[in-house]
């Protein structure tokens, strides 16, 4: 380790992931807008042959936004903030820098392979785990490299105490590693069947209900360890740093951390309520989902109270707006999720549009807003330039907020209408509505969702332009801002 | 079997409550007795220059006592 005299943090890897965040964001959300429109106007399915159908595009949308946009954004946050809270530069170790570049290029290969293979219809058919075994192996290598870098930085640190964000990064690494390995235990068919099928094809090692339980143990914990835990790591660093206010209660952050870690892992079974899994698994998942409100709100309230006495910043600084609304959406979706996991509510909500509504108020309102704030807070420090346009950032905030509200409110109404119509029976016990009746009733809400998604996507394009201009044409800064990010 | 799972839930919930409340008590008590100051760690995010003074310094190499 070199002397820290005249040392600077090294943001080379941060910059690379910043660009993939923006590019994957545009690709993933554009596909999202297309498939939302296809649900409202089905003729849009027939524009590009098999490559343009809903069934082919939907997994690309989820995988690109989760593993392209979000994971890139999380890596931006990690490579930026981990150096700073550990007070060690990546540049102090050639080994870690080499690993950082290697991880990024392997990530590019994996992400491109993911998009191409899914566009070709090559998929394991498991939600959020569609990638076939060769890509899964590559993902494991990428993840292990990340772990080596993380623990390498921890080993070199000058700050002995690990800041709470680091706890969450470590938990993200360990949680995803464990769950990904178990859920992707798959048998390559050609290798083990004496030449049957394509070389890349595989089947799950588990069968039937067991497969479903492992799948949703992973599926829900992808929500936990990709949509939640690393995003809490981001907000615990970026909100205090941008506002200049220390986290409201460090003790509460520790308590919420352990609560979240212990409770989240048991809640995955709520995706299988009213299915063939044992009753006790369903009840346990339901109970743990409701208890999950406590640590989730513990973190969210801690974030909001961090702004205590400084609420004026909410009107003055658009980055604070993004982060405060992100915590608010975190509270909303972590209350909504447990409500949906109550068995009687789930009897109406299951398989309806309320579920994607819930997912999107979390991902658009909480995760993406935090990713935008992370990139925009880091940009002036990374590029040593002022944020290009405050008014563009403000406009993006309001357009996207309206977009999210249209999205989830339309899906709430559509979902509950759908659930009630599916269950409605006449006095003889016959179903009152056919499936197409529900489609006709829901059409206006699907159109509203497509409009909401389009607004959000317009906001994203504004962000991409603002970010590009910040990196290339923002006014140069002489000194690094301590707290509030400068913007023109 | 049903009875067992009911007892399991009650006992499990009880253990969880005890564990989490004990952790809260532990956090507050160790701060009150002066063993730990948890809130100082919140400053790590604010004062995060590479040459800032660490809130807790990394371990120094152990010096042998020559006497």
Interface residues (C-beta under 8 A of the other chain):
Chain A: X4 X5 X7 X8 X9 X81 X83 X84 X85 X87 X88 X89 X157 X158 X159 X160 X161 X163 X164 X165 X236 X237 X240 X241 X244 X246 X247 X249 X250 X251 X254 X255 X258 X259 X262 X280 X283 X284 X287 X291 X483
Chain B: X5 X9 X16 X20 X23 X24 X27 X28 X31 X38 X39 X41 X42 X43 X44 X45 X46 X48 X49 X50 X51 X52 X54 X55 X56 X57 X58 X59
